[in-house]
Amino acid sequence: MNNLDYGPATSTTAYLPSAAALEQTVAIRIRKLQHYFGEGDLRKQVLFDNSLTVMQGEIVIMTGPSGSGKTTLLTLIGTLRGVQEGSLQLFGKELQGATSDELLEHRRNMGFIFQAHNLFESLSATQNVCMGLELFNFPRSEINSRAVEMLEKVGLGHRVNYKPGALSGGQKQRVAIARGLAHSPRLILADEPTAALDEKSGRDVVTLFQQLAQEENCTIVMVTHDNRILDVADRIISMVDGRIKSNVLVKESALVCEFLAKCSVFGDLTPRTLSEAADKMTAENYAAGQTIVRKGDPGDKFYLLRHGAVDVTADEQKVLATLGEGDFFGETALITGEPRNASVVAKTDVVVYALGKTDFDAVLASSASFAEELRKAVFERQ
C-alpha cells in the first residue's frame, strides 16, 4: 500500500450533536473573562483570560487549590459580582453591562448553595426554606408543602420543625441545600455543598443534583475538593492561579480514550497516558466538502474522527479510502517530518478531535512501545 496519511481504528454508532444543535442549548458562555480586586496601586488581577462553554443540563465540577479563582468565577456567574472585562452570557443573555432588573431576573433562575449556611436561627428548617421560596415569588398556597418536600428529599423529613440551634452542621447544610433547590432553578451554583456532610448524606445530595439535571434539564456548577463526588460530573474544570488549566468533558474524554486504546498504535499506552492525550485533544467541526488535510502541507496535527465520514484522496478524482467514526489520520507526516502525502476531505458534516504536533510528540516520547508500534504501522503502509 502507498504511504498514506491515514489509518483505520474502530467504528462506533455514538455521535456528537451538530454545532447548530449545541448552540441552542448553551447555558453558560464565557469568553476572555478577566477580573480584578482593589483599585489603583492595590489593584490585583485574579482571573486571566478565561473561556468556557457549559451546556444546559450539565453537572460541572470546578477543582483547584485555594485562591485559584474558583469562587470568584462562581460569583461572577451568579451575578454577585459585576463583569469587568470579557463576556459572560447566561442562556444567551450578556451580563456585561446588564441593568439591575436584568440581573435580578437572572437570579430568579438560580439556586445558590454556599459554605456558610446563612440560616435564620429563630426560624425552623421549614420556615427557612419557605423564606427562600417567598423571595422567588413561588405560589403562596404551595410554599409550605414544597419546603417540606425538599427537606424530605435531603433526608430531613424528621427535622422539618427543628431550629438551626438543634441541628448538626451537616443538617444545617442540608437545610441550605433544600432552600437553594426548592424553587426549581434552571442553574444551581454550589460552593463546597458536601463539605460538612458525611459520605451517605453527601451522596444523597449529589444524587438529587443528578435527578435535577436529568429530569428538569437543570445546569449545576459546583466548586468542591470532595473527591467522593467527582463521578457525577459531566465536565471537570481545573483552575490554577486564576486560569482554567483543563476543561474535561468526562464521558466524551472516556470515549476518546476507548477509541485511542483500540488503535493498534496506542494500544500499549497506560490509561493515564491515554487520558492525558485525550484531554489535550480539541474538537473541530467541518462541513461536507471542506478540506481538513491538504496534500503537500506540513504535518501539524493528528486527527481522530468522532462523527461523520471523510474521503482520503491522492488527487481530486481518486478516492483512496473512506474513513468513519473512530478512524484516525494525520500521523504519518508527524512521524516522518515530510509533507502531507494525501488530502482528507469531509464527505459529510464531521467532528474530529485534533492533537497538535507538540502534544503528539510528547505522547510519542512517553512510551517506547508506543513509538515502536507507530513507526511500525507507518512502515507497513509504504
C-alpha positions as CSV (number, residue, x, y, z in Angstrom):
1,M,0.0,0.0,0.0
2,N,1.2,3.6,-0.6
3,N,2.5,5.6,2.3
4,L,-0.8,7.4,3.0
5,D,-1.5,9.8,5.9
6,Y,-4.5,7.9,7.4
7,G,-5.2,4.7,9.4
8,P,-8.2,2.6,10.4
9,A,-9.3,2.2,14.0
10,T,-12.7,1.1,15.4
11,S,-16.2,2.3,14.5
12,T,-19.0,3.3,16.9
13,T,-22.5,4.4,16.5
14,A,-22.2,7.2,19.1
15,Y,-22.0,10.8,17.9
16,L,-21.8,14.4,18.9
17,P,-24.7,16.8,18.2
18,S,-24.2,19.2,15.4
19,A,-22.8,22.6,16.1
20,A,-26.2,24.2,15.4
21,A,-27.9,21.9,17.9
22,L,-25.3,22.6,20.5
23,E,-25.7,26.4,20.0
24,Q,-29.3,26.1,21.1
25,T,-28.6,24.6,24.4
26,V,-25.7,26.7,25.8
27,A,-26.4,27.6,29.5
28,I,-23.1,29.5,30.2
29,R,-20.8,31.0,27.7
30,I,-17.6,32.8,28.9
31,R,-15.1,34.5,26.6
32,K,-11.8,36.1,27.6
33,L,-13.1,36.8,31.1
34,Q,-10.8,38.8,33.4
35,H,-11.4,40.1,36.9
36,Y,-9.5,42.4,39.3
37,F,-9.8,43.2,43.0
38,G,-8.9,46.6,44.5
39,E,-8.1,49.9,42.9
40,G,-5.1,52.0,41.9
41,D,-1.8,50.6,43.2
42,L,-3.6,47.9,45.1
43,R,-5.4,46.6,42.0
44,K,-4.7,42.9,41.6
45,Q,-5.8,40.6,38.7
46,V,-7.4,37.4,40.0
47,L,-8.9,35.9,36.7
48,F,-6.9,35.8,33.5
49,D,-8.5,35.4,30.0
50,N,-10.8,32.6,30.8
51,S,-13.2,31.0,28.2
52,L,-15.7,28.3,28.9
53,T,-18.9,26.8,27.4
54,V,-21.4,24.9,29.6
55,M,-24.3,23.1,28.1
56,Q,-27.8,23.1,29.6
57,G,-28.3,20.1,31.9
58,E,-24.6,19.5,32.5
59,I,-23.1,18.9,36.0
60,V,-19.8,20.8,36.2
61,I,-17.3,20.4,39.0
62,M,-14.6,23.1,39.5
63,T,-11.5,22.0,41.3
64,G,-8.2,23.6,42.2
65,P,-6.1,24.9,45.1
66,S,-7.4,27.6,47.5
67,G,-7.0,31.0,45.9
68,S,-7.1,29.7,42.3
69,G,-10.2,31.8,41.4
70,K,-12.9,29.2,41.6
71,T,-15.3,31.1,44.0
72,T,-14.6,34.3,42.1
73,L,-15.7,32.7,38.9
74,L,-18.7,31.2,40.6
75,T,-19.9,34.5,42.0
76,L,-19.4,36.2,38.6
77,I,-21.7,33.5,37.0
78,G,-24.1,34.1,39.8
79,T,-24.2,37.9,39.2
80,L,-23.0,38.6,42.7
81,R,-20.0,40.4,41.1
82,G,-20.1,42.6,38.1
83,V,-18.4,41.6,34.8
84,Q,-15.4,43.9,34.3
85,E,-13.6,42.6,31.2
86,G,-14.7,40.0,28.7
87,S,-18.1,38.3,28.0
88,L,-20.3,36.2,30.3
89,Q,-23.6,35.0,28.9
90,L,-26.3,33.1,30.7
91,F,-28.8,31.3,28.4
92,G,-27.9,33.6,25.6
93,K,-28.1,36.9,27.5
94,E,-25.0,39.0,28.2
95,L,-24.2,40.0,31.8
96,Q,-21.6,42.7,30.8
97,G,-23.5,46.0,31.1
98,A,-26.8,44.3,32.3
99,T,-29.2,46.5,34.2
100,S,-30.2,45.8,37.8
101,D,-33.6,44.5,36.7
102,E,-31.9,42.2,34.2
103,L,-29.5,40.8,36.8
104,L,-32.4,40.3,39.2
105,E,-34.2,38.3,36.6
106,H,-31.2,36.1,36.1
107,R,-31.0,35.5,39.9
108,R,-34.6,34.3,39.9
109,N,-33.5,31.4,37.7
110,M,-30.6,30.4,40.0
111,G,-30.2,28.4,43.2
112,F,-27.3,29.4,45.5
113,I,-25.7,26.9,47.9
114,F,-22.6,28.3,49.7
115,Q,-20.4,27.1,52.5
116,A,-22.0,29.4,55.0
117,H,-25.5,28.2,55.8
118,N,-26.8,31.7,56.4
119,L,-29.9,30.3,58.2
120,F,-32.2,32.3,60.4
121,E,-31.7,30.9,63.9
122,S,-35.2,31.9,65.1
123,L,-36.9,30.0,62.3
124,S,-37.5,26.3,61.8
125,A,-36.0,24.4,58.9
126,T,-39.3,24.6,57.1
127,Q,-39.6,28.3,57.7
128,N,-36.0,28.9,56.4
129,V,-36.8,27.1,53.1
130,C,-40.2,29.0,52.9
131,M,-38.4,32.3,53.1
132,G,-36.3,31.4,50.1
133,L,-39.4,30.4,48.2
134,E,-41.1,33.8,49.0
135,L,-38.1,35.6,47.5
136,F,-38.7,33.8,44.2
137,N,-42.4,34.6,44.1
138,F,-43.4,31.0,44.5
139,P,-47.2,30.5,44.8
140,R,-48.1,31.1,48.4
141,S,-50.5,28.3,48.6
142,E,-47.7,25.8,47.7
143,I,-44.9,27.2,49.7
144,N,-45.1,25.2,52.9
145,S,-45.7,21.8,51.2
146,R,-42.9,22.5,48.7
147,A,-40.5,23.3,51.6
148,V,-41.3,20.1,53.5
149,E,-41.0,18.1,50.2
150,M,-37.5,19.4,49.6
151,L,-36.4,18.8,53.2
152,E,-37.6,15.3,52.9
153,K,-35.5,14.9,49.7
154,V,-32.4,15.9,51.5
155,G,-33.1,13.5,54.4
156,L,-34.5,15.9,56.9
157,G,-38.2,14.8,56.9
158,H,-37.8,14.2,60.7
159,R,-36.3,17.6,61.4
160,V,-38.7,19.9,59.5
161,N,-39.7,21.8,62.7
162,Y,-36.3,22.0,64.2
163,K,-34.5,25.3,64.5
164,P,-30.8,25.6,63.4
165,G,-29.6,25.5,67.0
166,A,-30.9,22.0,67.4
167,L,-29.3,20.8,64.1
168,S,-25.8,19.5,63.4
169,G,-23.5,21.2,61.0
170,G,-24.3,18.7,58.3
171,Q,-28.1,19.1,58.9
172,K,-27.8,22.9,58.6
173,Q,-26.0,22.4,55.3
174,R,-28.8,20.2,54.1
175,V,-31.4,22.9,55.0
176,A,-29.4,25.4,53.0
177,I,-29.3,22.9,50.1
178,A,-33.1,22.4,50.2
179,R,-33.6,26.2,50.2
180,G,-31.4,26.6,47.2
181,L,-33.2,23.9,45.2
182,A,-36.8,24.4,46.3
183,H,-37.8,26.9,43.5
184,S,-36.6,24.6,40.7
185,P,-33.9,26.8,39.3
186,R,-32.5,26.5,35.8
187,L,-29.0,27.0,37.2
188,I,-27.6,25.9,40.5
189,L,-24.3,27.3,41.8
190,A,-22.8,25.5,44.8
191,D,-19.6,26.2,46.7
192,E,-18.5,23.1,48.6
193,P,-22.0,21.8,49.0
194,T,-20.9,18.4,50.6
195,A,-18.0,19.7,52.7
196,A,-19.9,19.4,56.0
197,L,-21.7,16.2,55.1
198,D,-20.9,12.5,55.9
199,E,-20.4,10.2,52.9
200,K,-24.1,9.0,52.8
201,S,-25.5,12.5,53.1
202,G,-23.1,13.8,50.5
203,R,-24.1,11.0,48.1
204,D,-27.8,11.7,48.7
205,V,-27.3,15.4,47.8
206,V,-25.3,14.7,44.6
207,T,-27.9,12.1,43.6
208,L,-30.5,14.8,44.0
209,F,-28.4,17.0,41.8
210,Q,-28.3,14.3,39.1
211,Q,-32.0,13.9,39.2
212,L,-32.5,17.7,38.7
213,A,-30.1,17.7,35.8
214,Q,-31.7,14.7,34.1
215,E,-35.4,15.4,34.9
216,E,-35.5,19.2,34.8
217,N,-32.5,19.9,32.5
218,C,-31.0,21.9,35.3
219,T,-27.4,23.1,34.9
220,I,-25.2,22.7,38.0
221,V,-21.8,24.2,38.7
222,M,-20.1,23.1,41.9
223,V,-16.8,24.1,43.5
224,T,-15.5,21.2,45.5
225,H,-12.5,19.5,46.9
226,D,-14.6,16.4,47.6
227,N,-13.1,13.6,45.5
228,R,-16.0,11.3,46.5
229,I,-18.4,13.1,44.2
230,L,-16.3,13.5,41.0
231,D,-18.1,10.6,39.4
232,V,-21.3,12.6,39.0
233,A,-19.6,15.3,36.8
234,D,-20.3,15.7,33.1
235,R,-17.4,18.2,33.0
236,I,-14.5,18.7,35.3
237,I,-12.7,22.1,35.3
238,S,-9.4,22.6,37.0
239,M,-8.3,26.2,37.9
240,V,-4.8,27.3,38.8
241,D,-3.7,30.9,39.5
242,G,-6.8,32.4,38.1
243,R,-6.8,30.4,34.9
244,I,-8.8,27.4,33.6
245,K,-6.0,24.9,33.1
246,S,-8.1,22.0,32.0
247,N,-11.7,21.5,30.9
248,V,-12.6,17.9,30.5
249,L,-15.9,16.6,29.2
250,V,-15.8,13.4,31.2
251,K,-17.9,11.0,29.2
252,E,-16.5,12.3,25.9
253,S,-12.9,12.0,27.2
254,A,-13.6,8.4,28.2
255,L,-15.0,7.6,24.8
256,V,-11.9,9.2,23.1
257,C,-9.7,7.1,25.3
258,E,-11.6,4.0,24.2
259,F,-11.1,5.0,20.6
260,L,-7.4,5.5,21.1
261,A,-6.9,2.3,23.0
262,K,-8.4,0.3,20.1
263,C,-5.9,1.8,17.7
264,S,-3.0,-0.6,17.5
265,V,-0.5,2.3,17.7
266,F,-2.0,3.5,21.0
267,G,-2.7,0.1,22.5
268,D,0.3,-0.1,24.8
269,L,-0.2,3.3,26.5
270,T,-1.2,3.3,30.1
271,P,-4.8,4.5,30.9
272,R,-3.3,7.6,32.5
273,T,-1.3,8.5,29.4
274,L,-4.3,7.8,27.2
275,S,-6.4,10.1,29.4
276,E,-3.7,12.9,29.2
277,A,-3.6,12.6,25.4
278,A,-7.4,12.7,25.2
279,D,-7.6,15.8,27.5
280,K,-5.3,17.6,25.1
281,M,-7.3,16.9,22.0
282,T,-9.6,19.7,20.8
283,A,-12.9,19.3,18.9
284,E,-13.1,20.8,15.4
285,N,-16.1,20.9,13.1
286,Y,-16.0,20.7,9.3
287,A,-18.9,21.0,6.8
288,A,-19.3,18.5,4.0
289,G,-16.9,19.3,1.2
290,Q,-14.3,21.1,3.4
291,T,-10.7,20.1,3.2
292,I,-9.3,19.0,6.6
293,V,-5.8,18.0,5.4
294,R,-4.3,19.2,2.2
295,K,-1.7,17.2,0.2
296,G,1.7,18.9,0.3
297,D,1.1,20.9,3.6
298,P,3.3,20.3,6.6
299,G,2.0,17.9,9.2
300,D,0.9,19.8,12.3
301,K,-1.9,17.7,13.8
302,F,-3.1,14.1,14.4
303,Y,-6.8,13.6,13.9
304,L,-9.4,11.2,15.4
305,L,-12.7,11.1,13.6
306,R,-15.5,11.4,16.1
307,H,-18.6,11.8,13.9
308,G,-19.2,11.6,10.2
309,A,-17.1,10.4,7.3
310,V,-14.1,11.6,5.3
311,D,-12.6,10.7,1.9
312,V,-8.8,10.3,1.6
313,T,-7.7,11.4,-1.9
314,A,-4.4,11.5,-3.8
315,D,-6.0,13.9,-6.2
316,E,-9.4,15.4,-6.8
317,Q,-10.7,12.4,-8.8
318,K,-9.3,9.3,-7.0
319,V,-10.7,8.4,-3.6
320,L,-8.2,6.1,-1.8
321,A,-10.3,5.3,1.3
322,T,-13.3,6.5,3.2
323,L,-12.9,6.7,7.0
324,G,-15.7,6.7,9.5
325,E,-16.3,7.3,13.2
326,G,-13.3,6.1,15.3
327,D,-10.8,6.2,12.5
328,F,-7.7,8.3,12.6
329,F,-5.4,10.1,10.2
330,G,-2.6,12.6,10.0
331,E,0.1,10.7,12.0
332,T,2.5,9.8,9.1
333,A,3.6,13.4,8.4
334,L,4.1,13.9,12.1
335,I,6.4,10.9,12.3
336,T,8.4,11.3,9.1
337,G,8.5,15.1,9.1
338,E,7.6,15.0,5.4
339,P,4.7,17.0,3.9
340,R,1.2,15.5,3.8
341,N,1.0,12.9,1.0
342,A,-2.8,12.8,0.7
343,S,-5.7,15.1,1.2
344,V,-8.6,14.4,3.6
345,V,-12.0,15.9,2.7
346,A,-15.2,15.9,4.7
347,K,-17.7,13.6,3.0
348,T,-20.4,14.6,5.4
349,D,-20.5,17.2,8.2
350,V,-17.9,15.9,10.6
351,V,-16.4,16.4,14.1
352,V,-12.8,15.5,14.6
353,Y,-10.6,15.6,17.7
354,A,-7.2,17.0,16.9
355,L,-3.9,16.7,18.8
356,G,-1.2,19.2,17.9
357,K,2.3,18.2,17.0
358,T,3.9,19.2,20.3
359,D,1.5,17.2,22.3
360,F,1.6,14.3,19.8
361,D,5.4,14.2,20.2
362,A,5.1,14.3,24.0
363,V,2.8,11.3,23.9
364,L,5.2,9.6,21.5
365,A,8.1,10.2,23.8
366,S,6.2,8.9,26.9
367,S,6.3,5.3,25.7
368,A,9.0,3.5,23.8
369,S,6.5,0.7,22.9
370,F,4.1,3.4,21.5
371,A,6.8,4.9,19.4
372,E,7.8,1.5,18.1
373,E,4.3,0.5,17.2
374,L,3.5,3.7,15.5
375,R,6.6,3.6,13.4
376,K,5.9,0.0,12.5
377,A,2.4,1.0,11.3
378,V,3.9,3.8,9.2
379,F,6.5,1.4,7.7
380,E,3.8,-1.2,6.8
381,R,2.0,1.4,4.7
382,Q,5.0,2.1,2.4
